[in-house]
Amino acid sequence: PILYSYFRSSCSWRVRIALALKGIAYDQVPVNLVKDGGQQFSTEFKAVNPMQQVPALKIDGITITQSLAIIQYLEETRPNPRLLPQDPKKRAQVRMISDHIASGIQPLQNLSILNKMGDRKMEWAQQCIMSGFQALEQILQHTAGRYCVGDEVSMADLCLVPQVGNAERYGVNLSPYPTITKINKALLDLEAFKVSHPSRQPDTPAELRS
């Protein structure tokens, strides 16, 4: 498998966690979203993903884009460990939380939007994340155990950790969100989340490595 990724991309981070959890070895092709005006806009990468976004995963003879589609393909073809619960109600909750983050928060504060916000960039990112986190905190109070849905790591957790990373990067005060903070801390202790972290990728700049 080949993963087209950018160290700081939260969507790429979700997929890196899934690959690590499932023990899938892969090669990584960095696509720098800032350098050279954005390498995602190159003719070469447009042939990989016409939407000119990361991540993209080449696997099993196909190319898949969109992080949740990638994760669900990995789940269907390599089901262990499970990232979607067997119980239909819990599975619905996992998908609900994943979509809440992947559709309702992250796209509003991603790089392409922020580049259009000018001086309001930081304020806009904070506003979008706080609004989404207020709702997410309430949802998690009903679904969470150790992790987002019960005590098993799920696709929802793969979305949560990168979004908290974005929140920290944009200076969001996380104290109003104790459930989010507690789950995030527990997840960051897991090896798959550590090795997938933006500070430990092949394209991570030296000053951001840990």
N, C-alpha and C positions, 0 to 999 in steps of 0.2 A: 504493500500500500504506500501511496505518496500523499502526504498532507501538505497542501498549500496553506500557509499560516503566517500570521504576524504576531510577534511576541506579545504585543499589547492588546490585540483584538480579543474582546471578551467572548465573541462567538467562536473564534478559534480555540480559545481556552476551554470552552465546554467540550469540544470534540477531543482535545488532548486528554482531558480527564477520562472521558469514556474509553479511549484507546488504552490508557494506562490501567484503568480498572479491569478491563477485559483481557489485559496482557497481550495486546496486539502490537507487534513490532512494526515500525513504519519508518520511511524516510521523510524528512521534512524539507520542503522548499520554501524558504522565506520570501514573502512578498511585502516589501516595505511600503506602507500606506502613505508615507510622508515624503520619502526620498524621491528625487527626480520628478517631483510633481505628483507622485503616487504611482508606484510600479503596477498597481492593479489596473491602470489605464493602458498598459502596453498592449500591443497587438498580440503578443505571445500569450499573455494571460487572458485576454478576451476570448481566445480560442478555448481556454480551459473553462472559464465562467463568463458568459456573455453579460451577466449582471455586474462584473468587475468588482466583486467582493470576495473576501475570505470569510470562512474557510471553503476549500474544495478538497474532496477526497477521491483519489483514484484507487479503486479497489474492485476486485473480482471482475475486471474487464469493463467497468463503467465509471463514470465520473459523477459524483453526487455533490451538490451544493446545498446550502441552508443547513445550519447546525442541527436543528431538531430532526430534519429528514435524515441526516447522516447518522445521528444517534439511534434513531428508530430502525434504520437499516442494520446497524451493528447489533441491535437488540434482537432483531428477527433472524439474523444469520449466525450470530454468536451469542446465544442467550445467557451464558454464565460469565460473571455473576449478573443476576437479573437487575435491570434498571427501571423496569415497569412492573409494579406489583401484579400478582395473579388476581387478587380481589378487584372486581370491576369498579367498585366505589373508590378504593384507594388509587387505582390506575387513573380514574377520572380526575381525582384531586392532584395527582402528579402532573397530568397534562394541563390542568387548569393553572397551576402555579408556574409551570414552564412557559405557557403562553402569556401569562400575566407579565413575566419578565421579558421574554423574547419578542413579544409583540407590543406590550403596553408601556414598557420603560426603555429598554435598550435602544430601539430605533430612534426615539425622540432625542437622545443625547449622543448619538454616534458621530463619528468624525465628519461625515458629509453634511449633516445638519449643523453641527457647531461651526463649520467653516463659513456658513451663511449668516451666523449670528453676530459677527463683528465684536464690538466691545462687550456685548451681553453674553458672551460665550459661557463664562463660568456661572453666572447667575441663572442662565437658562438650563444648564446641565443640572445644577443643584435643585432647581424648581421641579424639573421632570422626575428626578430620582426621588425626592422627598414625597411628592404626590403619590408615586407608585409604591413607595415603601410604607406609607401610612396605611394603604389598603392591604398590602402584603402582610404587614405585622398583624392585622386583625385576622386575616385568613389563616396564618400559621398558628395563631393561638388555638385554633380549632383542629388543625391537622397534625401538628408537630408532636414528635416524640423526641428522640435524640436528634433526629434530622427533620427535613421538611414535612415528610409524611411518615409518621411512625419512627421505627428504629432501624430501618434499612435505607441505605443510600439509594437514591433514585435519580431519574433525569431532572427532577426539580432541583436537587442539590447541585447538579452540574451547571444549572443556570444561576443559582443563588450566589455562589462564591465569586464568579467573575463580576456579577453586578455589584456586590459589596466592594470588590476591588475598584470598580469604576467610581463608586460613591466616595471611597477614601481618596482616590486620585483627584476628585473634584471638590474635596474639602467639605463633604456633607457631614454634619454632626449626627452620629449614629446612636447617641444616648436615648432618643425617643423610641428606639426600635430594639428592645432587649431580646426579643425572641429571635429576630434576624441575627443579631450579634452573637447570641449563644450558639445557634446552629452553625454559623460561619466558623466560629472558633473550633468547634468540634470537628468540622470537616477538614479544616486546614492542618489538623494533626494526622490525617490519613496520608499514607505514602503516595497514593495516586494523585492527590491534590498538590502535594509538595513538588513532585517531579514535573507536573504540568504548569507550575506557576510561571508567570511572565519573567520572573527574575532568574529563571534557570533554562532559558531556551537558547538554541544555537545563534539566533539573531539578536539576543539581548545585548544592548551596549554595555561595555565594561563597567561604566559608572552605575548601572542599575542592577548589576549582578549580585547575587547573594549565595 
